[in-house]
Amino acid sequence: MDPKCWHVELNDGHFIPVLGLGTHAPEEVPKIKAVEITKLAIDAGFLHIDCAHVYNNEKEVGQAIRSKIEDGTVKREDIFYTSKLWITFLQPDLVRPALEKSLKNLQLDYADLYIIHFPTALKPGEELLPEDEHGKVIFDTVDLCATWEAMEKCMDAGLTKSIGVSNFNHRQLEKILNKPGLKYKPVCNQVECHPYLNQSKLLDFCKSKDIVLVAYSALGSQRLKGWVNQSSPVLLEDPVLCAVAKKYERTPAQIVLRYQVQRGVVVLAKCDNEKQMKENMQVFEFQLTSEDMKVLDGLNRNLRYAPYQLLKASPSSLWSMPDMPVTPLQNLHEMLPILCPS
Ligand SMILES: NC(=O)c1ccc[n+]([C@@H]2O[C@H](COP(=O)([O-])OP(=O)(O)OC[C@H]3O[C@@H](n4cnc5c(N)ncnc54)[C@H](OP(=O)(O)O)[C@@H]3O)[C@@H](O)[C@H]2O)c1
C-alpha cells in the first residue's frame, strides 16, 4: 500500500506512523462496529491503530486488520498496532500473559507497540477495576521498574516490536530511564494533548530523551457523559482555532491534528465515519506558519478532559510523588462502565 501518512523513527529503530486511529468507543456502541470502522480507516490510509485490552474490542479490531491483510489492501508489516497493559496486570509475572491474551484476541503474532496504560497498579484479578465492599478501588503495590523489565522480556520474546508508557509524568519517566540495567528505553509516552493542554514541558522533556510523545484526545475527547465535564469548552468550537481554520480553508479538526504533527507529536484521532477519516488524513497536505503555531500555543489553559488523575490517588504506589495531590475517589464508581466497557 502506498503510505499516505508520514512515519517517525522511534529510539529502538522502528518507525511509527505519525497519525493513528483511536479505537476507544462508548460502551453503548456495539463492539462489532469496530470491525467496520477499522476496515474503513485502513482503506482511508490509516496504518497506525491504537487499542487496548481495557477497550474490550481487540477481537474486532484484530478481525478487521486480518481481513484487510487477507484482501491484499495491506501487509502485516504496513500496520502499526498498539496495545496497552491494563493496570491489574502490572505485577511482573502477569505482564507476558496479558500481552499473550491481547494477541490471542487479535489473532496476531505480535504487537508493534505495547505500553503500560497508567503508572498506577490495581489489585490483580478478574475485575478490571477491583473494588472493596465500600465501592473503593483497590490499589496494589508494584515496583514499576520490575514491570518494565517484564515488558523488556516481551520485546526479547518477539511478542512486541517496541515498548513504551502512557500517562507518565517526567519524574515517572525518569525512574524508568535511571533504572540500573535498563535494556530498552520507552519509545513513547502517550498522554492527553491538544491546544488546551499542550504539554509543552513534557514534550520538551520527552524530546530531550528521544521519547516520542503520542497525543490522545487531540480533537478534544469524545466528551463522554459522566466522564468529561460537560461544561468544559468544546475544543473544535474555539473561536481562535476556528479563525485559523478559516484562514487555511481547513476544518478545526485538521488544524489541531496538523498542530501536533508540526511540533513532532504523533497524534491519534478517533473517528467513526469515512468522510472525517479522509479529512483527517489530509493533514499532510498543508503547513501552518510559525506565527499560527504560536497562536495555537497561546490557547493552552492546562485543561484536562480526562479525569484520570483519580487513578493517581494510589496510597501505596511507588509512583505517588509527594507533590501529587491525592484526589478522593468519589466519582470513580460512576465511571466504571466507561473505564471498563463490558
Ligand atoms: N492512553 C490513554 O489513557 C488514552 C486515553 C484516552 C484515549 N486514548 C486513545 O486515544 C484515542 C483518541 O482519543 P479520544 O477517544 O479521546 O478522541 P479524539 O481523538 O479526541 O476524538 C474526539 C471526537 O472527534 C470526532 N472527530 C474525529 N474526526 C473529526 C473531524 N474531522 N471533524 C470533527 N470531529 C471529528 C470524533 O467523533 P466520532 O466518534 O463521531 O467520529 C471523536 O468522537 C482513543 O480512541 C484511544 O485510542 C488513550
The ligand as an ORCA input file, in Angstrom:
! r2SCAN-3c Opt
* xyz 0 1
  N      -3.672      6.118     26.881
  C      -4.805      6.550     27.366
  O      -5.017      6.576     28.599
  C      -5.876      7.022     26.430
  C      -6.926      7.801     26.919
  C      -7.888      8.270     26.015
  C      -7.799      7.952     24.676
  N      -6.776      7.157     24.223
  C      -6.683      6.771     22.803
  O      -6.753      7.950     22.008
  C      -7.832      7.816     21.091
  C      -8.384      9.187     20.697
  O      -8.831      9.953     21.810
  P     -10.379     10.165     22.132
  O     -11.078      8.873     22.001
  O     -10.435     10.891     23.431
  O     -10.993     11.094     20.992
  P     -10.462     12.244     19.987
  O      -9.435     11.694     19.068
  O     -10.143     13.482     20.737
  O     -11.791     12.437     19.111
  C     -12.900     13.087     19.628
  C     -14.048     13.130     18.643
  O     -13.688     13.861     17.468
  C     -14.562     13.476     16.447
  N     -13.894     13.676     15.127
  C     -12.993     12.875     14.506
  N     -12.583     13.424     13.355
  C     -13.254     14.597     13.227
  C     -13.287     15.601     12.243
  N     -12.536     15.542     11.160
  N     -14.106     16.677     12.463
  C     -14.876     16.763     13.563
  N     -14.888     15.830     14.539
  C     -14.086     14.758     14.377
  C     -14.925     12.022     16.682
  O     -16.307     11.880     16.531
  P     -16.999     10.475     16.064
  O     -16.646      9.492     17.144
  O     -18.434     10.809     15.992
  O     -16.404     10.105     14.739
  C     -14.477     11.767     18.135
  O     -15.521     11.292     18.940
  C      -8.803      6.884     21.814
  O      -9.805      6.397     20.976
  C      -7.823      5.864     22.334
  O      -7.410      5.012     21.294
  C      -5.815      6.715     25.073
*
